[in-house]
């Protein structure tokens, strides 16, 4: 069973939590991060994306960037912007988006559980992205971004959380600029901590929903510190990493759409013919943005018009990975027709989270892309099935909303 433990959090002063809390570092490009920090000087992006404090020509992976992140964190603690919890606690973290709430437990998960497969993953990671967060964690001596984990829902856990929520006022209650309400309760009494540990002990495994790079980086820092500590006991804080655990039946996944820069040397007619030859029916649907109506269908925006693509039975699959819509698009269109063999490295393709909406796809085609694809959202059950099968999804298969905020909880690797 995975180990889920309370921890001594470094967290914002109650009055400042809404100003400090920031979207994850990797949903911003550099310009967007700089604009966010300029708008809110207390934003945790100052630390998560410390290159925002340097001129644009500064290499974002320069040693000075990570040193600045460490200095800013220490400064914000010294200035009482952050407080240090007196004792190990759990936290309840509720996010409400457009009237739909999801509630998780903030805790520490074990590095050893990741190593032993009790924390299951479904995506590959990139070495360059891992190295960035490894250096950030190692230099700041802190886990600053929580790993979004999911578990198969248990009514006992739901009941315990609801009991705690109704028994006390939240420690934090604010609405972020994107309209998401964030409420957080502190669980610091011994009976409740023990009860949570007991109910979580019945869970056979957890799954990474979002944050594969953050998780892999935290684990590698822990393993490295373990190897360097001749007095290692297993109780050191580097053996654990910051996580938020949600039940699977409360999560909302949006599609992760694709845009491609060119038609691989084809004109529009030849492109449409090649799509049909590779296992899709193609139907022109007009100029109204098109969301796929069901699995196995895709919207395509090309030359100011929307098309409905439907996968033929001949290319459908019951395999957990090959049967995913993102795989059908990649294996039977993006690769054979557009020549995109590796979407992780090919600069001709870009990925667009569903939160941006279909008009954004049209905008990209009008500016810097040739064709856009809207996808049907991957389900949480598909994600769990892939992870349980020990397989990996194609990159950018899921876009979870709402996004967890960074800066509300920090786990220090030593105290």
Secondary structure, 3 states (H helix, E strand, C coil): CCCEECECCEEECHHHHHHHCECCHHHCCHHHHHHHHHHCCCCCHHHHCHHHHCCCCCCCCCHHHHHHHHHHHHHHHHCCCEEECCCCEEEEEEEEECCEEEEEEEEEEEHHHHHCCCEECCCCCCHHHHHHHHHHHHHHCEECCCEEEEECCCHHHHHHHHHHHHHCCCCEEEECCCCCEEEEEEECCHHHHHHHHHHHCCCCCEEEEECHHHHHHHHHHHHHHHHHCCCCCCCCHHHEEEEEEEEHHHCEEECEEEEECCCCCCCHHHHHHHHHHCCEEEEEEECCCCCCCCCCEEEEEECCEEEEEEECHHHCCCCCCCCCHHHHHHHHHHCCCCCCCCCCCCCCEEEEEHHHCHHHHHHHHHHCCCEEEEECCCCHHHHHHHHHCCCCCCCCCCEEECCCCECCCEEECCC
